[in-house]
Amino acid sequence: MTPHRTSLLGGGAMIDMGCHCVEIIRNFVGKQNRPVEVMCWSDTLVHPVTAEDHAIALIRFESGAIGQIEVSWAFRGGMDLRDEVSGTEGTIWLNHWLAGFEMFTAAGQGGYVAEKAEQNTGWLFPVGDEAGELGYTDMFTDMFAAMDAGHAPRETFWDGYVVNAVTDACYASARSKRWEPIHIEGWQAAATEKIRDSIPRHMIDGQELIKEEVMPDGKTKRLLHNPQTGRVTQQVV
């Protein structure tokens, strides 16, 4: 931890919610993929508190992967809990909270609807299994199973340390208004291959294919890169 540890104990949006996002991103890009620097903005937009209630952060990893976090206590309409992953071979969008079950009620029955829900009439997004959707069931099952088997759980003390190191850098960046390095002592994982270096290159007439798409008239448009000149040209076939 950095000397700013005490400032994190106020329970701002970044440390309270952003820590979960950091570890979700690490699981998507690979825990062996070292986080190297962050850019973060945070502010107190709505609530009468000294800690931030909204934060946005970018995390750059050794492979070149970028993780983006937006956390907020100023969001209205219930809890927005989503993950979006864009990879070299596809895209995944996950909506854990507001899209699984939608209903409209004019009457309402009063009482609890879902965490952070603001009303019990109109359009509602009840959640059938909140403990499961929030990960609590899998978390405790994994932890207790690891204890019974005598091995480490999926999430370890080291993972917590890395997450705190990333969060510390986020707070430093929010103060400095610039990219800040992530200081992690004892990192032992091997260097991670750059994403760009791992992608196979398709060559057409000595040029690298950047993108190819079929046009409305049935023709194919290609964007080509000349590795000698650096020039990008368009070809329609």
Helices and strands as residue ranges (DSSP letters): G 5-10, H 13-13, I 14-18, H 19-29, E 35-43, E 54-61, E 66-72, E 82-86, E 91-95, E 103-105, E 122-124, H 130-133, H 136-149, H 157-176, E 180-181, H 195-198, E 203-204, E 207-214, E 220-225, E 232-236
